């Protein structure tokens, strides 16, 4: 009898062991992450309803995932917005408000997305522009990466053209001019930065292969990196940054040929808003730095804000922007095709984002650097295994990317993050996780910046609260959101009603008709400030 009981116990134990092994064997492996950053990409994409743009590969990704159609950046310039997305923290916490402050000088122990994934057993690697290099160390935030950051290997550039000159250019005439001017009259060899002061076209259309430029070369290198990652028995977080459509608008001629110049959509409203706040505007200093622009401006009557360009130049620049977007889209296609060919697509989370929007002449503004809709609204697409494709108009922000990736990957979400997981919106696109999104932008106390690279010490900060219908912006002097709110710090405010005025033509903050709306949104803003005090 005792022997029978022992035999039964042994059999039961064996079954439990086998069942345990089976359960362990069936446990799903950790998903990989492909993290795609696109510089200066605004949401003019097919998946956002644009009928003119040619973006078949980003649209293909959109059909696999969730398109966040009302997504907003935290500050519409590269360094601060990238510091926010990579840490899940807002600029007043990262203290990166400009293009020269080092993130870890201000917050040595701040946690980044790849750093957190590395702690969960992931290999973390990157190529291209992920952080703004001016805002991190020479190793592009060394602690974020388990493998040193990849630099572009020159062997991936097209043999027929070789590497670009001055980082951007392949046109023969530009290369010849660089060669001619490399030495000054005294025989001194000039640096690229010195040469860019006199040789810096805002665009070029040259009949060259994609890998004549850095994005194409990087994508060929990224293919090889993915091939190596596929062979290893560990999950990966691979970040790939694309430089286009950032100025200069340089793209192979075949992408320019996708469009007709006459079809380019010029902004309808190229004025300041009625009852505008001057400090809300800038002088488009980034575009002014390109050497073909000043000669045009000298023959064009200029307004006191923005940059006034003749119609033909506007269309040429917009043409260049569209061509550069389509060029970037083709590189996204290479990444997606590589995932498919390696059998990685079914277990890879893909997130694609453009770091902020871009003005294309609206309000007489070009580039970013504002709190307006065209600068703050930014593309965001998530694709994850087992989540049905959809699109949502519910509000989201870039601080939400960190917790969302953790949630999708099944790893712990750090408690200190300022964003919220977007997974509920991916599962139910009609749901909502927040009432408003917050963007901000610093200005000099005189209002009109002389340069686009504002100092972190700028006295004025504009905080912009975007709800589904409205944008309320409050401009404050000598204030940051971690300080006690003082009404005396307010120097002006703006209110825009996007149902009635999608072009932001009328600042209705002082309009009697909107008195209650303005009061309610101001109270929401003050409530936001008070929630951040003494952080």
DAUR-V175994 format. One line per field, one symbol per residue. ss: DSSP state (H for helix, E for strand, - for the rest). phi: phi as a letter, one per 40 degrees, with the letter a starting at -180 (. if undefined). A space follows every 50 residues. Layout:
ss = ???
phi = ???
This chain:
ss = -HHHHHHHHHHHHHHHHHHHHHHHHH-----EEEEEEE-------HHH-- -----HHHHHHH---EEEEEEE-----HHHHHHHHHH---HHHH------ --HHHH------HHHHHHH---EEEEE-----HHH------HHH-----E ---HHH--------E---E--HHHHHHHHHH-E-----E--HHHH----- --EEEE---HHH-HHHHHHHHHHHHHHHHHH----EEEEEEE------EE EEHHHH----HHH----------E---HHH----HHHH-----HHHH--- ----------HHHHHHHHHHHHHHHHHHHHHHHHHHHHHHH---HHHEEE EEEE----EE-HHH-EE-----HHHHE--EEEE------EEEEEEEE--H HHHHHHHHH-------------HHHHH---------EEEEEEE------- ---------EEEEEEE---EEEEEEEE---------HHHEEEEEEEE--- -----E-----HHHHHHHHHHHHHHHHHHHHH---
phi = .cccccccccccccccccccccccccccccccbbbbbbcgccccbdcbgc cccbbcccccccccbbcccbbbccacaddcccccccbgbcdcccgbbaba ccdcccbdbccbdcccccccgccbaaagcbccccbbcccfgdccbcbddc cccdccccccbgccbfgbbbcdccccccccbcbcccgccccdcccccbba ccaabbcbcdccbcccccccccdccccccccccacbbbbbbbcccddccb addcccccbbdcccccdcbbbcccgcbdccbbbfdccccccccdccccbb cbccagacbcdccdccccdcccccccccdccddcccccdcccgcccbbcb bbabcacacbhcfgbbgbgabcdccccbcabbbadgbccabbbccaaccc cdccccdccgbdcdcccccbccddcccacccabacabbbaacbcccgccc bccccccdcbbcbbbbccbbbbbbbbbfabccbccbdcccbiababbccc accfcbcbdbcdcbdccdccccccccccdccbdfc
